[in-house]
Amino acid sequence: MSESNDTGGGTEKTRLDEMLESPLLRQRLEELVEEAAEDRGFRRHWRRLNTFVAGASSAAVVLLAFFIPSLQDQWDRWQSRTVVRRYEELGRQFMGQKRFEQAEQAFGKALELSENRRLDLDEERLNARVQRMQTDSRWGVENPEGIEEGDFLYLLAFRPTKGRERERAAVLDCYGAFLAGEKRWREAEGTIREAIALDPSLPVSHLYLGNLLRDLGKAPEAEAEYRKVVSLDPKEMRGHYNLGLLLAEGGRRREAEEEFRRAAALRPDDPDAIERLAEQVEAAGRTADARELYRRVAALAPDDAEARQALGRLR
């Protein structure tokens, strides 16, 4: 800036001061600062500062005016980060509830608001997507729409083995289920065995391997895997249910009934478990008990033709 000297009084003025001697300009700058304070909820604080600003040098007022855009930008960024964190927390909450589709949407929104700069959010989003493989308890059925093999490969590339064995094993389990849905049985088995090698404590790994071995006609090996499932997690309904199916196929009805009864107790609103239990009870000759179980199935699944036929048969 250039300077001008008042030789009479020796007072120095900057060109900025000279420009801002206009009362109209000073008033407009003050209004801008007040508007910004009003927008941000700082009205009370601004009233306290108003006297200071009115009496401040013109350079100080201009300094505040120049800071307003910067403060606005910082405020917007802070708000954006806050919203991103909220979506991120919501996504993790959905993951804990096994609501994987909603979790994927929450992480996707967080990624969008971060302007696609957060690779960790992209990883979380993909993980929620592939974990949807767990939502359908049926084995070897058509894979959920929207999940592609590249999702697994991309996620596995981002998840190194060391220090993240359990997380990587969980992704491999879902990948194995995906491959089974594609009828790629050999690849599916290799992938699930890789997951077990990384972390043998995951019940779902043994469940999926048991399913594969059962499909391959290896009943003893499948039974061993199912029993590992229920030993690792006695509340894993699918372990009891699938073990019951395997035992029933082998003619071990009493043991099958016990497993179906455990499955039905863990999931009393699951008509399949109750119906399989009813079949074993009927085969054992306990007609009245079987009839009551089929009535429960009919109440839960009115369109179940087998349950209706069984009720007609047992009358």
Disulfide bonds with the S-S distance in Angstrom:
none
